[in-house]
Amino acid sequence: MKVGKIYSNKNNKLMKKYIFVVIVFSLYIVHLNSQSQNSNWLFGFNDTLYKENCGINIWYEDSNEISFEFVKTPLNFESTMAAISDTSGNLLLYTNGCDIADASHDIIKNGGGLNPGYFYEQVCGKTGYIVPNGAMFIPYPNIDNRYILLHLGAEHDNTSSIKNTTFYYSVIEHVNGKFEVLEKNQILLNEDIESFAVVRHGNGTDWWIFLPEYQTNRYFRFLLNQNGIEEKESQYIGWELPNNLCKLAGLSAFSPDGNKYLRYNRSCGYQLFDFNRCSGLLSNFIYESVGYIVDDLSSDFVFSPDSKYIFINKLDHRRFNSKSYINKMYRVAIDEIGTKAKPFSEYELPYSLHFNRFYNSFNGKIYVLNSNSSEYIVEIVTLDGTDALEFTQYKLHVSNARTVPYFANFNLHEIDCDQVNTNNHITESLILYPNPISDYLNIDISNINNINQISILSITGQNLFSKKIKENLKVVKINMQNFKSGLYVIEAKGENNIIIKKVIKI
């Protein structure tokens, strides 16, 4: 691993102090060969240490120099941030999950009061909304000057942890030279859910929107087209996340090429699926537990820009010494999952910072932020043909509080859906009884087509037992008397899908 130089801003005369102003930092990543609707990154908040009104960081492809331009804005940022620019990279709209502002850094007409409720009252006057990947702008299909903002609301559960409970959308339009919100806080879902993910439909115009239900294997599906947002039938696939292991809500994302979907739970691992951009269906489920499992908030994942790797970041801590931390990152080779015992490379990260959030830029580089408010950002570059990574740390002279932009992948284009198989089953269910069990487990597969194998896996994915299934068999009976007490995963494998459920052996 190569540790890069620390670069600092030489233009210190611009670092003037202002009273009661918000630190805002906008990053333009210039990429001449791609669309630039994801060019602007704003972050920062008014804290007790920094009072500067900070601005635009231009990161040129042919230079590592960082420069600042200061702007004024009424918005604070803490975790939630979304923006959209025109195809030339000019900022149009941005939000902190509380309010919507335009390029003049004014809150637009009817642009205040997003995500109403307790957390809005508690955080929006101080630091901005607090949901990672909690908002995203998408251009309305086939309607010029109209945009939709997807945004997640949060509340406390019965243990005082934060959970996502409401999925909203708001519609913004450019009217008479000004942006205004036409529809605000329209509810799409009011359920216990995890982070949403968005990818362009195979037709190159519409957008698929996916949300996992918290601690289940249900995936809510929506399609945004020129007529609005249409809810599609939910898909049940993959592992039902066990309550005692996967206690924390996870993140999810589509790969840059749109062909993979990953759901990540920092307590217990990740689930990787193939995705069909035409049918909007998941298939070919894989579960992996990578590295040392920790119940820690300082964790995230990102696909590599070429969609060949997954980067997973963990802050491993010693249970008996809270002051001892090890920054680790795992680079998982997607093509090697299932073919190697360890399809990943492990890296102990440089610097003394506790790395947290990832950002996959469209200049082919990945950036990592600190788990707390910090002036530093780390750039990661994959060296071609090797397992080596190059790390470079930059001092920004501004404070970022875990705020990473959440962009749609505007570079995906139309594919020929007539050549893509869209026949997938989405309502198949696996019935286990009794559960918990003491001796014999019955597996009802009567509602599932073309199942040819049943397997029992450990919670780490180790195959403990497999049985070939005869055609037309409705119920499979397995003797589990010799299995130790604990949690197991039952996997029913077919020609086009894998269905997973958990069972407890007592």
C-alpha positions in Angstrom: 0.0 0.0 0.0 1.3 3.4 -0.9 0.5 6.3 1.4 0.1 9.5 -0.6 1.2 13.0 0.3 -1.0 15.3 2.3 -2.2 18.2 0.3 -3.5 21.4 1.8 -5.3 24.4 0.5 -2.8 27.2 -0.2 -5.4 29.9 -0.8 -5.7 30.6 2.9 -6.7 34.3 2.4 -10.2 33.0 1.5 -10.6 31.4 4.8 -12.4 34.3 6.5 -14.5 33.9 9.5 -18.2 34.7 9.6 -20.5 34.7 12.6 -23.5 32.3 12.6 -22.9 31.1 9.1 -22.9 27.5 7.9 -19.9 25.7 6.6 -20.8 24.3 3.2 -18.4 22.6 0.9 -19.2 21.8 -2.7 -17.1 19.4 -4.7 -17.1 19.5 -8.5 -15.6 16.4 -10.0 -15.0 17.3 -13.6 -15.3 14.4 -16.1 -15.5 15.5 -19.7 -16.4 12.1 -21.1 -19.6 11.6 -19.0 -22.7 13.3 -18.0 -22.3 15.7 -15.1 -25.6 15.6 -13.3 -23.8 14.2 -10.3 -21.1 16.9 -10.2 -21.9 18.8 -7.0 -21.2 17.7 -3.4 -22.2 20.0 -0.6 -21.4 19.4 3.1 -20.6 21.0 6.4 -22.4 22.5 9.3 -22.2 25.3 11.8 -20.4 23.9 14.8 -18.4 25.4 17.6 -15.0 24.9 15.9 -15.5 26.3 12.4 -17.3 29.5 11.5 -16.1 29.9 7.9 -18.6 29.8 5.0 -16.8 27.3 2.8 -17.4 26.4 -0.7 -16.5 24.7 -4.0 -13.7 22.2 -4.4 -12.7 21.6 -8.0 -10.9 18.2 -8.5 -9.4 18.2 -11.9 -8.5 14.9 -13.5 -5.0 16.0 -14.5 -4.2 17.5 -11.1 -4.3 16.6 -7.4 -4.6 20.3 -6.4 -7.6 21.3 -4.3 -9.0 24.8 -4.3 -11.9 26.5 -2.5 -14.5 29.0 -3.4 -16.8 30.2 -0.6 -20.5 30.3 -0.9 -23.4 31.1 1.5 -26.2 28.7 2.1 -29.0 28.4 4.7 -28.5 24.6 4.9 -26.6 22.4 7.4 -25.5 18.9 6.5 -25.2 15.8 8.7 -25.3 12.5 6.7 -28.2 13.3 4.4 -27.3 15.1 1.1 -28.6 15.0 -2.5 -28.0 17.3 -5.4 -28.7 17.4 -9.1 -26.9 19.4 -11.8 -27.5 20.0 -15.5 -25.6 17.9 -18.1 -22.9 20.6 -18.1 -22.3 20.3 -14.4 -24.1 23.5 -13.3 -25.8 23.1 -9.9 -29.6 23.1 -10.1 -31.0 21.8 -6.7 -29.7 20.4 -3.5 -31.1 19.2 -0.1 -30.0 18.2 3.4 -33.2 16.2 3.9 -34.9 19.2 5.7 -35.1 21.8 2.9 -34.5 22.2 -0.8 -32.2 25.0 -2.2 -31.3 26.1 -5.7 -28.0 27.3 -7.3 -28.5 30.8 -5.8 -28.4 29.1 -2.3 -31.9 30.1 -1.5 -34.6 27.8 -0.2 -37.0 27.4 -3.1 -40.8 28.1 -3.0 -42.5 25.5 -0.7 -39.1 23.9 -0.3 -39.0 23.7 3.5 -40.3 21.1 5.9 -39.2 17.9 4.4 -39.6 14.7 6.4 -42.0 16.2 9.0 -42.0 14.9 12.6 -39.9 14.5 15.7 -36.5 14.3 14.0 -37.2 17.3 11.8 -37.9 19.3 14.9 -34.8 18.0 16.7 -32.1 18.2 14.0 -33.1 20.4 11.1 -32.4 23.7 12.8 -28.9 22.4 13.8 -27.1 19.9 11.6 -29.5 18.7 8.9 -31.2 15.3 8.5 -29.4 12.3 9.9 -30.2 9.4 7.5 -27.3 8.0 5.4 -28.3 7.8 1.7 -31.6 9.4 2.8 -32.4 11.5 -0.3 -31.9 11.5 -4.1 -33.0 13.7 -7.0 -34.1 12.1 -10.3 -35.1 13.9 -13.5 -38.8 13.2 -14.3 -38.9 10.9 -17.4 -39.8 12.7 -20.6 -40.9 15.9 -18.8 -38.4 18.8 -19.1 -37.7 21.0 -16.0 -39.4 18.6 -13.6 -37.6 16.6 -10.9 -38.6 14.2 -8.2 -36.9 14.0 -4.8 -37.0 10.7 -3.0 -36.4 11.0 0.8 -36.5 8.8 3.9 -38.0 9.8 7.2 -36.8 8.3 10.5 -38.0 7.9 14.1 -36.9 6.1 17.3 -37.9 2.5 17.9 -38.7 1.0 21.3 -35.0 0.7 22.1 -34.3 4.4 21.2 -32.4 3.3 18.1 -33.1 5.2 14.9 -35.1 3.4 12.2 -36.5 4.4 8.8 -40.2 4.3 8.8 -41.6 6.5 6.0 -40.6 6.7 2.3 -41.6 10.0 0.7 -41.4 11.8 -2.6 -41.6 15.4 -3.5 -42.0 16.9 -7.1 -40.1 20.0 -8.1 -40.6 22.0 -11.3 -38.9 25.0 -12.9 -41.8 27.5 -13.3 -41.4 31.1 -14.6 -37.6 31.1 -14.1 -37.8 29.7 -10.5 -37.9 26.3 -8.9 -40.9 25.4 -6.7 -42.2 22.3 -5.0 -45.5 21.2 -6.6 -46.1 18.1 -4.3 -44.3 17.6 -1.0 -44.0 14.8 1.5 -46.1 12.4 -0.5 -46.0 9.0 1.2 -45.0 5.9 -0.8 -44.5 3.6 2.1 -45.1 3.7 5.8 -43.2 0.5 7.0 -40.0 -0.4 8.8 -37.6 -0.2 5.9 -33.9 0.1 5.0 -32.1 2.4 2.6 -33.5 2.7 -0.9 -31.6 2.2 -4.1 -32.3 3.5 -7.6 -31.2 2.3 -11.1 -32.3 3.2 -14.6 -34.7 0.9 -16.4 -33.5 -1.0 -19.4 -35.5 1.4 -21.6 -33.0 4.1 -20.8 -35.7 6.5 -19.5 -37.6 5.2 -16.5 -36.2 4.3 -13.1 -36.5 1.3 -10.8 -36.7 2.1 -7.0 -36.0 -0.7 -4.5 -36.4 -0.8 -0.7 -35.7 -3.8 1.5 -38.1 -4.4 4.4 -36.3 -4.3 7.7 -35.1 -7.8 8.8 -37.1 -9.7 6.2 -36.4 -10.9 2.6 -39.1 -8.7 1.1 -38.2 -6.1 -1.4 -40.6 -3.3 -2.2 -40.4 -2.3 -5.9 -41.5 0.9 -7.6 -41.2 2.2 -11.2 -40.9 5.9 -12.0 -42.1 6.8 -15.5 -43.7 9.9 -17.1 -47.0 9.1 -15.4 -45.5 9.1 -11.9 -44.4 6.4 -9.4 -46.1 3.0 -9.8 -45.8 0.4 -7.0 -45.0 -3.1 -8.4 -45.5 -6.5 -6.7 -43.0 -7.0 -3.9 -40.3 -9.7 -4.4 -39.4 -12.2 -1.8 -35.9 -13.6 -2.3 -32.7 -14.2 -0.3 -32.1 -14.5 3.4 -34.6 -13.4 6.1 -32.2 -11.5 8.3 -32.3 -13.0 11.8 -33.3 -10.5 14.6 -30.6 -11.6 17.0 -27.7 -11.1 14.5 -28.7 -8.4 12.1 -30.0 -5.8 14.5 -28.9 -2.7 12.6 -30.7 -1.4 9.4 -28.4 -1.8 6.4 -27.6 0.0 3.2 -28.1 -1.1 -0.4 -27.0 -0.1 -3.9 -26.9 -1.1 -7.5 -23.6 -1.6 -9.3 -22.5 1.1 -11.7 -23.3 -1.2 -14.7 -26.8 -1.9 -13.2 -26.4 -5.7 -13.3 -25.9 -6.3 -9.5 -27.7 -5.3 -6.4 -26.1 -5.5 -2.9 -27.8 -5.3 0.4 -25.3 -4.8 3.2 -25.9 -5.2 7.0 -22.9 -4.1 9.0 -23.7 -6.6 11.8 -23.8 -9.8 9.8 -22.6 -9.5 6.1 -24.0 -8.9 2.7 -26.4 -10.4 0.1 -25.5 -10.0 -3.5 -28.1 -10.5 -6.4 -28.1 -10.4 -10.1 -30.6 -7.7 -11.4 -32.6 -7.6 -14.5 -33.1 -3.9 -15.5 -36.0 -4.8 -17.9 -38.1 -6.9 -15.5 -36.9 -5.2 -12.4 -36.4 -8.6 -10.6 -33.6 -10.0 -8.5 -32.1 -13.5 -8.9 -29.1 -15.7 -8.0 -28.8 -14.8 -4.4 -25.4 -15.1 -2.7 -24.7 -14.5 1.0 -21.2 -13.7 2.3 -19.9 -12.8 5.8 -16.6 -10.9 5.3 -14.1 -10.3 8.0 -14.7 -9.9 11.7 -18.3 -9.2 12.4 -18.8 -6.1 14.5 -21.9 -4.3 15.8 -20.6 -0.9 14.9 -21.9 2.2 13.1 -18.6 2.9 11.3 -19.2 0.7 8.4 -20.2 1.1 4.7 -19.7 -0.5 1.3 -19.3 0.6 -2.3 -18.9 -1.0 -5.7 -15.8 -0.2 -7.7 -16.3 2.1 -10.7 -15.9 -0.9 -13.1 -18.4 -3.1 -11.1 -15.8 -5.8 -10.6 -15.3 -5.4 -6.9 -17.0 -4.5 -3.7 -15.2 -2.5 -1.1 -16.4 -3.0 2.5 -15.1 -0.9 5.3 -15.1 -1.9 9.0 -13.9 -0.4 12.2 -12.8 -3.5 14.2 -12.7 -2.8 17.9 -11.3 -4.9 20.7 -14.2 -5.9 23.0 -12.1 -5.5 26.2 -10.2 -2.4 25.2 -12.5 0.3 23.8 -9.5 2.5 22.9 -8.0 0.0 20.5 -9.3 0.3 16.9 -8.1 -1.3 13.7 -9.2 0.3 10.4 -9.8 -2.5 8.0 -11.2 -2.7 4.4 -12.0 -5.7 2.3 -12.0 -5.7 -1.5 -14.2 -8.5 -2.7 -13.8 -9.8 -6.3 -17.3 -10.4 -7.5 -16.3 -13.1 -10.0 -14.6 -15.1 -7.2 -17.6 -15.2 -4.8 -18.6 -18.9 -4.5 -15.5 -20.2 -6.2 -12.9 -19.4 -3.5 -13.0 -19.8 0.3 -11.9 -16.2 0.7 -12.8 -14.1 -2.4 -11.5 -11.0 -0.8 -8.3 -9.1 0.0 -7.9 -7.5 3.4 -6.2 -4.1 4.0 -5.3 -2.4 7.2 -5.9 1.2 6.3 -3.3 4.0 6.8 -3.7 7.1 9.0 -5.2 7.3 12.4 -8.7 8.2 11.3 -11.7 6.0 11.8 -12.9 5.6 8.2 -16.7 5.5 7.7 -18.6 6.5 4.5 -17.6 5.6 0.9 -18.2 7.8 -2.1 -17.8 6.3 -5.6 -17.0 9.3 -7.9 -17.3 9.3 -11.6 -13.6 10.2 -12.2 -12.9 6.5 -11.4 -11.8 7.0 -7.8 -13.3 6.1 -4.5 -13.2 8.4 -1.4 -13.6 7.5 2.2 -14.8 9.9 5.0 -14.1 9.8 8.7 -16.7 8.4 11.1 -16.8 11.7 12.9 -16.6 15.4 11.9 -13.3 15.7 10.1 -11.3 17.9 7.7 -9.8 14.9 6.0 -10.8 12.7 3.0 -8.9 9.7 1.7 -8.7 8.8 -2.0 -8.4 5.1 -3.0 -7.1 4.1 -6.4 -7.0 0.5 -7.6 -3.7 -0.3 -9.3 -4.4 -2.3 -12.5 -3.5 -5.9 -12.6 -2.6 -6.1 -8.9 -4.2 -6.4 -5.5 -2.4 -3.2 -4.4 -4.3 -0.1 -3.5 -3.0 3.5 -3.4 -4.2 5.7 -0.6 -3.9 9.5 -0.6 -5.1 11.7 2.2 -6.2 15.3 1.6 -6.7 18.0 4.2 -9.8 20.0 3.2 -9.7 22.7 5.8 -13.4 22.2 6.3 -15.5 20.0 8.4 -17.6 17.1 7.1 -19.9 15.1 9.3 -20.3 11.8 7.5 -22.1 13.5 4.6 -21.8 11.6 1.3 -23.9 12.6 -1.8 -26.5 10.1 -3.0 -26.7 10.1 -6.8 -28.5 8.1 -9.4 -26.4 6.5 -12.1 -27.1 8.9 -15.0 -24.5 7.1 -17.3 -26.6 4.0 -17.8 -28.3 3.8 -21.2 -30.9 1.8 -23.0 -30.5 -1.9 -23.5 -32.5 -4.3 -25.8 -35.1 -5.7 -23.4 -36.4 -8.0 -26.1 -33.1 -9.9 -25.8 -33.3 -10.1 -22.0 -35.1 -13.0 -20.2 -37.7 -11.3 -18.0 -39.4 -14.5 -16.7 -38.8 -14.6 -13.0 -41.0 -15.8 -10.1 -41.5 -13.2 -7.4 -44.1 -14.6 -5.0 -42.7 -18.1 -4.3 -42.5 -18.9 -0.6 -40.7 -21.6 1.5 -42.7 -22.9 4.5 -40.8 -24.5 7.4 -42.4 -26.3 10.3 -42.0 -26.8 13.2 -39.8 -23.8 13.9 -38.0 -24.0 16.3 -37.4 -27.7 15.9 -36.0 -30.5 18.0 -35.7 -33.4 15.6 -37.4 -33.5 12.1 -37.8 -30.4 9.9 -40.5 -30.3 7.3 -39.9 -28.0 4.3 -43.0 -27.3 2.2 -41.9 -26.4 -1.4 -45.4 -26.8 -3.0 -45.5 -23.1 -3.8 -42.1 -23.1 -5.6 -41.5 -24.1 -9.2 -38.5 -26.1 -10.3 -36.7 -26.6 -7.0 -34.0 -29.2 -7.5 -31.9 -29.0 -4.3 -32.4 -28.3 -0.5 -29.4 -27.3 1.6 -28.7 -26.5 5.2 -26.1 -23.8 5.8 -24.5 -22.3 8.9 -25.1 -18.6 9.5 -21.7 -18.0 8.0 -22.7 -19.7 4.7 -21.0 -23.1 5.3 -22.8 -25.9 3.5 -23.7 -28.6 6.2 -26.2 -30.7 4.3 -27.6 -31.0 0.8 -30.3 -33.1 -0.7 -31.4 -33.5 -4.4 -35.2 -33.1 -4.9 -37.3 -35.3 -7.0 -39.8 -33.8 -9.4 -43.3 -33.2 -8.0 -42.2 -33.6 -4.4 -44.2 -31.2 -2.2 -42.7 -31.6 1.3 -39.1 -32.5 2.2 -38.4 -34.1 5.6 -34.9 -33.7 7.1 -33.6 -35.3 10.3 -31.8 -32.6 12.3 -31.5 -34.5 15.6 -27.7 -34.6 15.4 -27.4 -30.8 14.6 -26.2 -28.6 17.5 -28.6 -26.0 18.9 -28.4 -22.7 17.1 -29.6 -20.8 14.0 -29.4 -22.4 10.6 -30.2 -21.2 7.0 -32.4 -23.4 4.7 -31.6 -22.8 1.1 -34.0 -24.0 -1.7 -32.3 -23.8 -5.1 -34.0 -23.7 -8.4 -33.1 -23.1 -12.1 -33.5 -19.3 -11.9 -33.5 -18.4 -8.2 -32.6 -19.3 -4.6 -35.0 -18.9 -1.7 -33.6 -18.6 1.8 -35.2 -19.0 5.3 -33.9 -19.4 8.8 -34.7 -22.1 11.3 -33.8 -22.5 15.0 -32.6 -25.8 16.3 -33.3 -26.3 20.1 
